Amino acid sequence: MTVLEVIFWLCAALVVWTQLGYALALAALARLLPRRERRGPAPGALPVFSLIVAAHDEQAVIEAKVANALELDYPRELLEVIVACDGCTDRTAEKARAAGADLVLELPRGGKIRAQDAAVERARGELVAFSDANAIWQRDAARKLAAAFADPRVGYACGQVCFVQAVPGRGGGNQEGVYWRYELALRGLESRLSSITAGNGAIYATRRDAYIVVDPVMGHDLSLPFNIVKRGMRAVYVPEALANEKMVPTIEGEFARKRRMMSHTWPILLRGGMLSPRGYPPGYAAMIVSHRLLRYATPILHAVALAANVALLALTSGATQDLYIATLAVQLLVLLAAGLAGAVPLRALLIARYYVLTTASPAAGLWDWLRHGTDASWEAAEGTR
């Protein structure tokens, strides 16, 4: 086998591993290994729970969000609702107070992370929980999330966010729901075997004394779980703690959202400590490599595999060349299906387009970060409010 063939098959194998093989391996391990003991909360031992909503110009949804928080099935004397307004120029603060928020902070624009930091400093809860302004929690979500911390080994817990179409029946070709169900299945297996490698911004919590102040361009979704693990605690997934959030209505909007997210992800990978193995248990290190590093490297792996495949057609003959014609055909068919999806909105074609665009988003995010850095501030994705 030539060096070029090794490069092609290695890249192809790594793509298959991170996209499919890793999930199958986790499922097999989950069947073979005993389930971790899940400790329930002691009767009457609910902690004070501070729910923090960082908001920038969210006057359209903040009243509903605060009302949702106050309707949670959690003792009112143990529940604190904080809205941290990040440089709001509209009536977000006024509406949050009118809706009954316990504390409303009016802060200069510093980005979501710094708004959350300021709220944690003022929070009185043993647990500090976080949510997006447009995320609606189910009534028992706070209790379900808090129950995870009955286990003293747990330092971080995230719930399950369910994406709903902004306009029922009009998904605009965005297949995020398909991907997200797969991602949540992986998250459940990771949590069962060790700790999760990423969370979500709609519903998560940490112990107040385990909260970590990170660089403002490094979002909590990715930076908190692995840092919690490095400090000797577990980061777990609590699927019973449910929240709903509107999905970006179009695949183009989803690509833009993921591109922006990836411009925040690369700083975490390259200078935020994720690449350092120090503090990782061996199994968790393998999860980080398989689910995070290889996933974000997928556009590079695809590009190298495609280039190597084209070169191999000129360097091989006979049955070997036929094999590389077949592998090239598979790659080109995926690209063709993605291109046709705009004109022929079949589900298989839409999934192909989703895969191609979201696979490209890490490369686009890396380009943005290298070219002009990453802004700590954020804007709501179009169509999600």
Summary of the structure (lengths in Angstrom):
residues: 385
radius of gyration: 22.2
end to end distance: 54.3
largest distance: 76.4
contacts: 1279
relative contact order: 0.14
helix: 54%
strand: 16%
